[in-house]
Amino acid sequence: MKEPTSDPATATVTRAKIPRTVWALGFVSMLMDVSSEIVHSLLPLFLVSTLGVGALAVGLIEGLAEATASVTKLFSGAVSDWVGKRKTLVLFGYGLSALTKPVFAMAPSVGWVVAARVTDRVGKGIRGAPRGALVADVTPRPLLGAAYGLRQSLDTVGTFAGPLLAMGLMVLTQNAYRTAFWAAGVPAALAVALVVFGVQEPDGRKAGRTAAAPLSPAEIRRLGAAYWGAVAVAVLMALARFSEAFLLLRAESVGMAAALEIKFAHVVNEKDAFHVAAEKFKELVEKETKGELTVALFPNAKLGDERTLLERMKMGIVDSGIITSGPIINFVPSFGVIDLTFLFRDPDHAYKVLDGPIGKKLLAEMESQGWKGLAFGERGFRNLTNSKRPVVTPEDAKGLKIRVMQNPVYVDSFKALGTNAVPMAWTEVLTALQQGTVDGQENPLNVIVAFKLYETQKYLTITRHAYAPAPIIMILATWKKLSPAQQAIVQKAAQDAAEFERAWDNKMEADWLKELQAKGMEVRTPDLKPFQNAVRPVYDQYGAKYGQPLIDSIINTK
């Protein structure tokens, strides 16, 4: 017997006849699938290469997530009938999934990823049946097939586009998984917004509980043992989602091991010596490991100021970086000894100390904080700038508000010179100089040039009052993921990058000084003896703390 047919006007399905809510749900599905596929296509490699998870565990995580979605789907349709509001459950399901996207981007450990993945699948399970029911509620019967086909077609577009976008993001971001995960949050947010503004409950449907509570003991008993046995089998089959794990294991077996990404951060811009060292480190590591290790660079304090970077390394969020020694004293107090003013005579003196037994001992002491000290790059010899007056004697410096690093040795040294020393994170300095919150600062010439400090600072005094090393460090958790051969390559790459940066600094110093003079800075080269005498009490103060024999051994290194 044939189904009754409608008149010819309704038999022809056109875009205009499919309800707006169906179109909206189709685009919602597409956007969320784009978002989910960006994350899910990269997640297995992220877990293995960044978080160090075994391939077998990847399969178990995926299986747990899919099993959770399957169980949730069992009740979502009945719950929507009971609650009586399809849109509310659809919005809740999509919203729950959207909220997980930033968690993937920020996850410091596998536990966070598991929680986000399961929550995402719970959202998928919650929204599935109510979404289908909503399509049925709003669509005239002759158009049901077309409506379901439209929504599914747009869903398929998202499933196809997501992995392609993931590949493009990996190329654009140089394999920065977390950046790709952040990008996945954009289509997810758009999907939620479209549910809010584009989806409507049908006018003829009244809200209210229209069925028995689906999770009541009586309703569950009615389903019977056979039903729940079938559910248990389905869950077990979902748990066996080892396809991603199998692909990874197979890739490894034919010599295509997933690359381990090292997130390398610093706080200055791409014109600075730190970035010169970072790029050289990246070049050497990727070349010598033949792509087994990749290095993603994060300049410009994208991952935080130097103290924040150190703290995030302790949390496992950042893998590696080049960081001025000043903030390290807050975690490894022995580093303060190399921040004493006028300690190093010249670059060669500093390099011999830091590349020798004293420097190696300091790097080893970083392991107490969960960091592997690899090599000493440099911030360089620091000089004083200000916007008020020329400084040629300590008397000229008195009363000036000078920004210094968040380091007690620097603070005490500049107080000894008679200045008002203001410890401040570098990320705040440019604004403070522009607004006159501080009068001056002290940094090597490369920083003064790279950050155009001549725009707010008129006077430069070549004090070379302190040599600031900049250790290249890696968190021990990442270091221990490396094979012995990879560790040797990374260690050598760090030392080579440090030496490359030092040579670049020394070569460029004369050019930087000429550039600053051309930009209008007045340069003074004072007699340093009065400055050295002024900070002598700081040596007396810290001699007991660091040990006078250690200070003497540094001074006497030839």
C-alpha positions as CSV (number, residue, x, y, z in Angstrom):
1,M,0.0,0.0,0.0
2,K,1.4,3.4,-1.0
3,E,1.9,6.2,1.5
4,P,-0.5,9.1,1.0
5,T,1.1,11.8,-1.0
6,S,0.7,15.6,-0.7
7,D,-0.1,17.9,-3.5
8,P,2.5,18.6,-6.2
9,A,3.4,21.9,-4.6
10,T,4.6,20.2,-1.5
11,A,6.3,17.3,-3.3
12,T,9.1,19.5,-4.7
13,V,11.5,20.1,-1.9
14,T,13.2,23.5,-2.0
15,R,15.5,25.3,0.3
16,A,12.7,27.7,1.3
17,K,10.4,25.0,2.5
18,I,12.8,23.3,4.9
19,P,12.3,25.0,8.3
20,R,14.9,27.5,9.4
21,T,15.5,25.5,12.6
22,V,16.6,22.5,10.4
23,W,19.0,24.7,8.5
24,A,20.3,26.1,11.7
25,L,20.8,22.6,13.2
26,G,22.6,21.5,10.1
27,F,25.1,24.4,10.3
28,V,25.5,23.8,14.1
29,S,26.4,20.2,13.4
30,M,28.8,21.3,10.7
31,L,30.6,23.9,12.9
32,M,30.8,21.6,15.9
33,D,32.1,18.7,13.7
34,V,34.8,21.0,12.3
35,S,35.8,21.9,15.8
36,S,35.8,18.3,17.1
37,E,37.6,16.9,14.1
38,I,40.4,19.5,14.5
39,V,40.9,18.3,18.0
40,H,40.3,14.6,17.6
41,S,42.5,14.2,14.5
42,L,45.4,15.7,16.3
43,L,44.8,14.4,19.8
44,P,46.5,10.9,19.4
45,L,49.7,12.5,18.2
46,F,49.5,15.3,20.9
47,L,49.1,12.7,23.6
48,V,52.0,10.6,22.4
49,S,54.4,13.4,21.4
50,T,53.7,16.1,23.9
51,L,52.3,14.4,26.9
52,G,54.3,11.2,26.5
53,V,51.3,8.8,26.6
54,G,51.7,5.3,25.3
55,A,49.9,4.3,22.1
56,L,47.9,1.7,23.9
57,A,46.6,4.3,26.4
58,V,45.5,6.5,23.4
59,G,43.2,3.7,22.3
60,L,41.8,3.2,25.8
61,I,41.1,7.0,26.1
62,E,39.3,7.0,22.8
63,G,37.4,3.8,23.8
64,L,36.3,5.3,27.1
65,A,35.2,8.5,25.4
66,E,33.1,6.6,22.8
67,A,31.6,4.3,25.5
68,T,30.6,7.3,27.5
69,A,28.8,8.8,24.5
70,S,27.0,5.5,23.8
71,V,25.7,5.2,27.3
72,T,24.6,8.9,27.4
73,K,22.6,8.4,24.1
74,L,20.6,5.7,25.8
75,F,18.8,8.2,27.9
76,S,19.0,11.5,26.1
77,G,16.0,11.0,23.9
78,A,13.8,9.9,26.8
79,V,15.1,12.7,28.9
80,S,14.1,15.2,26.2
81,D,10.6,13.7,26.1
82,W,10.4,13.9,29.9
83,V,11.7,17.5,30.1
84,G,9.7,18.6,27.1
85,K,12.3,21.1,25.9
86,R,14.4,19.8,23.0
87,K,16.4,23.1,22.5
88,T,17.5,23.3,26.1
89,L,19.1,19.8,25.9
90,V,20.6,20.5,22.5
91,L,22.1,23.8,23.8
92,F,23.4,22.0,26.9
93,G,25.0,19.3,24.9
94,Y,26.7,21.6,22.4
95,G,27.7,24.0,25.2
96,L,29.3,21.2,27.2
97,S,31.4,20.2,24.2
98,A,32.4,23.8,23.4
99,L,33.7,24.3,26.9
100,T,36.1,21.4,26.5
101,K,38.1,23.0,23.6
102,P,40.1,25.4,25.8
103,V,40.8,22.5,28.2
104,F,42.6,20.6,25.4
105,A,44.7,23.7,24.6
106,M,45.7,24.2,28.3
107,A,45.9,20.6,29.5
108,P,49.1,20.1,31.5
109,S,48.7,16.4,31.9
110,V,46.9,13.4,30.4
111,G,44.2,13.5,33.2
112,W,43.0,16.8,31.9
113,V,42.7,15.5,28.4
114,V,40.8,12.4,29.6
115,A,38.4,14.6,31.5
116,A,37.9,16.9,28.5
117,R,37.5,14.0,26.1
118,V,34.9,12.3,28.2
119,T,33.0,15.5,28.9
120,D,33.0,16.3,25.2
121,R,31.4,12.9,24.4
122,V,28.9,13.3,27.2
123,G,27.8,16.5,25.4
124,K,27.6,14.6,22.1
125,G,25.4,11.9,23.7
126,I,23.1,14.5,25.4
127,R,22.4,16.5,22.2
128,G,22.0,13.6,19.7
129,A,18.5,12.3,20.2
130,P,16.9,15.7,21.2
131,R,18.4,17.2,18.0
132,G,16.8,14.5,15.9
133,A,13.5,14.8,17.7
134,L,13.6,18.6,17.2
135,V,14.0,18.1,13.4
136,A,11.0,15.8,13.5
137,D,9.0,18.3,15.6
138,V,9.5,21.3,13.3
139,T,9.4,19.6,9.9
140,P,6.3,18.9,7.9
141,R,5.9,15.1,7.3
142,P,6.5,15.2,3.5
143,L,9.8,17.0,4.1
144,L,11.2,14.8,6.9
145,G,13.6,12.8,4.6
146,A,14.9,16.0,3.0
147,A,15.3,17.6,6.4
148,Y,17.3,14.7,7.9
149,G,19.4,14.4,4.7
150,L,20.2,18.2,4.8
151,R,21.3,18.1,8.5
152,Q,23.4,14.9,7.9
153,S,25.0,16.3,4.7
154,L,26.2,19.4,6.6
155,D,27.4,17.2,9.4
156,T,29.5,15.3,6.8
157,V,30.9,18.5,5.4
158,G,32.2,19.3,8.9
159,T,33.6,15.9,9.4
160,F,35.6,16.2,6.1
161,A,36.7,19.9,6.6
162,G,37.9,19.4,10.2
163,P,40.9,17.2,9.5
164,L,41.9,19.4,6.5
165,L,41.8,22.5,8.7
166,A,43.8,20.6,11.3
167,M,46.5,19.9,8.8
168,G,46.6,23.5,7.6
169,L,46.8,24.8,11.2
170,M,49.8,22.5,11.9
171,V,51.6,23.9,8.9
172,L,50.8,27.5,9.7
173,T,51.8,27.1,13.4
174,Q,54.8,24.9,12.9
175,N,53.2,21.9,14.6
176,A,51.9,23.8,17.6
177,Y,49.2,21.5,18.8
178,R,47.9,23.7,21.5
179,T,47.4,26.7,19.1
180,A,45.4,24.4,16.8
181,F,43.2,23.4,19.8
182,W,42.6,27.0,20.7
183,A,41.6,27.6,17.0
184,A,39.1,24.8,17.4
185,G,37.2,26.8,20.0
186,V,36.1,29.4,17.3
187,P,33.7,27.1,15.3
188,A,32.5,25.6,18.6
189,A,31.6,29.0,20.0
190,L,29.8,29.8,16.7
191,A,27.9,26.6,16.9
192,V,26.6,27.4,20.4
193,A,25.7,30.9,19.3
194,L,23.7,29.5,16.4
195,V,21.8,27.2,18.7
196,V,20.9,30.2,20.9
197,F,19.8,32.5,18.1
198,G,18.9,30.2,15.2
199,V,17.0,27.3,16.7
200,Q,13.4,27.5,17.9
201,E,11.1,25.1,19.7
202,P,8.0,24.4,17.5
203,D,5.1,26.6,18.3
204,G,2.7,23.7,18.7
205,R,4.8,21.9,21.2
206,K,4.1,22.6,24.8
207,A,6.9,22.4,27.4
208,G,6.2,19.9,30.1
209,R,7.0,16.4,31.2
210,T,5.3,14.0,28.8
211,A,6.7,10.7,29.9
212,A,7.8,8.8,32.9
213,A,11.1,9.7,34.4
214,P,13.6,7.7,32.2
215,L,16.0,7.0,35.0
216,S,13.5,5.9,37.6
217,P,14.0,2.3,39.0
218,A,10.7,1.2,37.5
219,E,11.6,2.3,34.0
220,I,15.0,0.8,34.2
221,R,13.6,-2.6,35.3
222,R,11.1,-2.6,32.4
223,L,14.0,-2.7,30.0
224,G,15.0,-6.2,31.1
225,A,18.2,-8.2,31.5
226,A,18.6,-8.9,27.8
227,Y,18.6,-5.2,27.0
228,W,21.2,-4.3,29.5
229,G,23.3,-7.3,28.4
230,A,23.3,-5.9,24.9
231,V,24.3,-2.5,26.3
232,A,27.2,-4.0,28.2
233,V,28.5,-5.7,25.0
234,A,28.2,-2.4,23.1
235,V,30.1,-0.6,25.8
236,L,32.9,-3.2,25.8
237,M,33.1,-3.0,22.0
238,A,33.4,0.8,22.2
239,L,36.2,0.5,24.8
240,A,38.2,-1.5,22.2
241,R,38.7,1.7,20.1
242,F,42.4,0.9,19.3
243,S,42.4,2.2,15.8
244,E,44.4,5.4,16.7
245,A,46.8,3.3,18.8
246,F,47.2,0.8,16.0
247,L,48.1,3.4,13.5
248,L,50.7,5.0,15.8
249,L,52.2,1.6,16.6
250,R,52.3,0.7,12.9
251,A,53.9,4.1,12.0
252,E,56.5,3.6,14.7
253,S,57.3,0.0,13.4
254,V,58.1,1.3,9.9
255,G,60.2,4.2,11.2
256,M,57.6,6.9,11.2
257,A,57.6,7.7,14.9
258,A,55.5,10.6,16.0
259,A,57.6,13.7,16.4
260,L,57.9,15.1,19.9
261,E,57.1,18.8,20.0
262,I,59.2,21.0,22.3
263,K,57.5,24.3,23.2
264,F,60.4,26.8,23.5
265,A,59.5,30.3,24.9
266,H,61.1,33.6,25.7
267,V,59.8,37.1,26.5
268,V,61.3,39.4,23.9
269,N,60.7,40.1,20.2
270,E,62.0,38.5,17.1
271,K,64.8,41.1,16.7
272,D,66.3,40.2,20.0
273,A,69.3,38.0,20.7
274,F,67.1,35.5,22.6
275,H,65.3,34.8,19.4
276,V,68.6,34.4,17.5
277,A,69.4,31.6,20.1
278,A,65.9,30.1,19.9
279,E,66.0,29.9,16.1
280,K,69.5,28.3,16.1
281,F,68.4,25.8,18.8
282,K,65.3,24.9,16.7
283,E,67.4,24.5,13.5
284,L,70.0,22.3,15.1
285,V,67.6,20.0,17.0
286,E,65.3,19.4,14.0
287,K,68.1,18.9,11.6
288,E,70.1,16.5,13.8
289,T,67.1,14.4,14.9
290,K,65.8,14.3,11.3
291,G,62.4,15.5,12.5
292,E,62.0,13.2,15.4
293,L,62.0,16.3,17.6
294,T,60.3,19.6,16.5
295,V,60.7,22.9,18.3
296,A,57.8,25.4,18.4
297,L,58.9,28.9,19.2
298,F,56.8,31.3,21.4
299,P,58.5,34.8,21.5
300,N,57.0,38.1,22.8
301,A,56.0,36.7,26.2
302,K,53.1,34.8,24.5
303,L,53.3,32.2,27.3
304,G,53.9,34.7,30.1
305,D,56.7,36.9,31.6
306,E,59.9,35.2,32.7
307,R,58.7,34.3,36.2
308,T,55.5,33.0,34.8
309,L,57.4,30.9,32.3
310,L,59.4,29.4,35.1
311,E,56.3,28.6,37.0
312,R,54.6,27.1,33.9
313,M,57.6,24.9,33.4
314,K,57.2,23.6,36.9
315,M,53.6,22.8,35.9
316,G,54.6,21.1,32.6
317,I,52.8,23.6,30.4
318,V,56.0,25.0,28.8
319,D,58.8,22.6,27.8
320,S,61.8,24.8,27.3
321,G,63.1,28.4,27.0
322,I,65.8,30.9,27.3
323,I,65.4,33.0,30.4
324,T,67.4,35.8,32.0
325,S,69.1,34.5,35.2
326,G,67.6,37.3,37.3
327,P,64.2,35.7,38.0
328,I,65.8,32.3,38.5
329,I,67.3,33.4,41.8
330,N,63.7,33.3,43.3
331,F,63.7,29.5,42.7
332,V,67.5,28.6,42.8
333,P,69.1,31.2,45.2
334,S,72.6,30.2,44.4
335,F,72.1,31.9,41.0
336,G,72.3,35.2,42.8
337,V,76.1,35.0,42.9
338,I,76.5,35.6,39.1
339,D,74.2,38.7,39.4
340,L,76.6,40.6,41.6
341,T,77.5,43.9,39.9
342,F,80.9,44.4,38.3
343,L,81.7,40.7,38.9
344,F,82.8,39.9,35.3
345,R,85.6,41.9,33.6
346,D,84.6,41.1,30.0
347,P,82.7,38.5,27.9
348,D,85.6,36.0,27.8
349,H,85.8,36.1,31.6
350,A,82.0,35.4,31.8
351,Y,82.2,32.5,29.3
352,K,85.1,30.8,31.0
353,V,83.2,30.9,34.3
354,L,79.8,29.8,33.0
355,D,81.1,27.1,30.6
356,G,83.4,25.7,33.3
357,P,82.8,23.8,36.6
358,I,81.1,26.8,38.3
359,G,78.5,27.2,35.6
360,K,77.9,23.5,35.3
361,K,77.3,23.2,39.0
362,L,74.8,26.1,38.8
363,L,72.9,24.4,35.9
364,A,72.9,21.1,37.9
365,E,71.2,22.8,40.8
366,M,68.3,23.7,38.6
367,E,67.2,20.1,38.8
368,S,65.8,20.7,42.3
369,Q,63.1,22.7,40.6
370,G,62.3,20.1,37.9
371,W,64.4,21.9,35.2
372,K,67.4,20.6,33.2
373,G,69.9,23.4,32.7
374,L,71.4,22.9,29.2
375,A,73.7,25.9,28.6
376,F,74.3,29.6,29.3
377,G,73.2,32.0,26.6
378,E,73.3,35.6,27.5
379,R,71.3,38.7,28.0
380,G,74.7,40.5,28.0
381,F,76.3,43.4,29.8
382,R,73.7,45.8,31.1
383,N,73.7,49.6,30.8
384,L,71.7,52.3,32.4
385,T,69.2,54.5,30.6
386,N,66.9,57.3,31.8
387,S,64.7,60.1,30.6
388,K,65.8,62.8,33.1
389,R,69.5,63.6,33.0
390,P,73.0,62.4,32.0
391,V,74.5,60.0,34.6
392,V,78.3,60.0,34.8
393,T,78.7,59.5,38.6
394,P,76.6,57.7,41.3
395,E,75.6,61.1,42.5
396,D,73.8,61.8,39.2
397,A,71.8,58.6,39.6
398,K,70.4,59.5,43.0
399,G,66.6,59.7,43.2
400,L,66.0,58.3,39.8
401,K,63.2,55.7,39.6
402,I,64.9,52.8,37.9
403,R,63.2,49.6,36.8
404,V,65.2,46.5,37.7
405,M,64.5,42.8,37.4
406,Q,62.6,41.0,40.2
407,N,65.9,40.0,41.8
408,P,67.1,41.1,45.3
409,V,70.7,41.4,44.2
410,Y,69.7,44.0,41.5
411,V,67.4,45.8,43.9
412,D,70.0,46.1,46.6
413,S,72.7,47.1,44.1
414,F,70.7,50.0,42.7
415,K,69.6,51.1,46.1
416,A,73.3,51.3,47.0
417,L,73.7,53.6,44.0
418,G,71.1,55.9,45.5
419,T,68.3,55.2,43.0
420,N,64.7,54.3,43.8
421,A,64.9,50.7,42.5
422,V,61.5,49.4,41.2
423,P,61.4,45.6,40.6
424,M,59.1,45.0,37.7
425,A,58.3,42.2,35.1
426,W,59.5,43.1,31.6
427,T,56.0,42.8,30.2
428,E,55.1,46.0,32.2
429,V,58.2,48.0,31.5
430,L,57.4,49.7,28.1
431,T,54.1,51.0,29.4
432,A,55.8,52.2,32.7
433,L,58.4,54.1,30.7
434,Q,55.8,55.7,28.4
435,Q,53.7,56.8,31.3
436,G,56.6,58.0,33.4
437,T,55.9,55.6,36.2
438,V,59.6,54.9,36.1
439,D,62.4,57.2,34.9
440,G,64.7,54.6,33.5
441,Q,65.8,51.0,33.3
442,E,69.0,48.9,32.7
443,N,69.5,46.4,29.9
444,P,72.0,45.4,27.3
445,L,72.2,47.4,24.1
446,N,70.4,44.8,22.0
447,V,67.3,45.2,24.2
448,I,67.4,49.0,24.0
449,V,67.5,48.7,20.2
450,A,65.0,45.9,19.7
451,F,62.4,47.6,21.9
452,K,63.1,51.1,20.7
453,L,63.7,52.4,24.2
454,Y,65.3,55.5,22.6
455,E,61.7,56.7,22.1
456,T,61.3,57.3,25.8
457,Q,64.9,57.3,27.1
458,K,67.2,60.2,26.2
459,Y,70.3,59.3,28.2
460,L,72.4,56.2,27.9
461,T,75.3,55.5,30.4
462,I,77.7,52.6,29.4
463,T,78.0,51.2,32.9
464,R,78.3,47.5,32.0
465,H,77.5,47.1,35.6
466,A,76.3,43.5,35.4
467,Y,76.6,40.6,33.0
468,A,73.3,38.8,32.8
469,P,73.5,35.1,31.7
470,A,70.4,33.5,30.2
471,P,70.2,29.8,30.7
472,I,68.6,27.6,28.1
473,I,66.6,25.2,30.1
474,M,64.2,22.3,29.6
475,I,61.8,20.7,32.1
476,L,63.0,17.3,33.3
477,A,59.7,15.7,32.4
478,T,60.4,16.5,28.7
479,W,64.1,15.7,29.0
480,K,63.3,12.2,30.3
481,K,61.1,11.5,27.3
482,L,64.1,11.8,25.1
483,S,66.3,8.8,24.1
484,P,70.0,9.1,25.1
485,A,70.9,10.0,21.6
486,Q,68.2,12.7,21.5
487,Q,69.4,14.1,24.8
488,A,73.0,14.3,23.5
489,I,71.7,16.2,20.4
490,V,69.6,18.6,22.5
491,Q,72.5,19.2,24.9
492,K,74.9,20.1,22.1
493,A,72.3,22.1,20.2
494,A,71.7,24.3,23.3
495,Q,75.5,24.9,23.8
496,D,76.0,25.7,20.1
497,A,73.0,28.0,20.1
498,A,74.3,29.8,23.2
499,E,77.7,30.3,21.6
500,F,76.1,31.4,18.3
501,E,74.1,34.0,20.2
502,R,77.1,35.3,22.1
503,A,79.1,35.7,18.9
504,W,76.2,37.6,17.4
505,D,75.9,39.9,20.4
506,N,79.6,40.7,20.4
507,K,79.6,41.3,16.6
508,M,76.6,43.6,16.7
509,E,77.4,45.7,19.8
510,A,79.3,48.5,18.0
511,D,76.5,48.8,15.4
512,W,73.8,49.0,18.1
513,L,75.7,51.8,19.9
514,K,75.9,53.8,16.6
515,E,72.2,53.2,15.9
516,L,71.2,54.5,19.4
517,Q,73.3,57.6,18.9
518,A,71.7,58.1,15.4
519,K,68.3,57.9,17.1
520,G,69.2,60.8,19.4
521,M,70.4,59.2,22.6
522,E,73.1,61.0,24.5
523,V,75.8,58.4,25.4
524,R,78.1,58.7,28.3
525,T,81.1,56.4,29.1
526,P,82.0,57.2,32.8
527,D,84.8,56.2,35.1
528,L,83.4,53.0,36.7
529,K,85.5,53.1,39.8
530,P,83.0,55.3,41.8
531,F,80.2,53.0,40.8
532,Q,82.1,49.9,41.9
533,N,82.9,51.5,45.2
534,A,79.3,52.5,45.8
535,V,78.1,48.8,45.5
536,R,80.9,47.4,47.6
537,P,78.6,47.0,50.6
538,V,76.4,44.6,48.5
539,Y,79.4,42.3,48.2
540,D,79.8,42.4,51.9
541,Q,76.1,41.6,52.3
542,Y,76.0,38.7,50.0
543,G,79.5,37.3,50.7
544,A,78.2,35.4,53.6
545,K,75.3,34.1,51.7
546,Y,77.1,32.8,48.7
547,G,80.5,32.2,50.2
548,Q,83.4,34.5,49.7
549,P,85.6,31.6,48.3
550,L,83.1,31.1,45.5
551,I,83.0,34.9,44.7
552,D,86.8,35.0,44.8
553,S,87.1,31.9,42.5
554,I,84.8,33.7,39.9
555,I,86.8,36.9,40.1
556,N,90.1,35.1,39.8
557,T,89.2,32.9,36.8
558,K,91.5,33.7,33.9
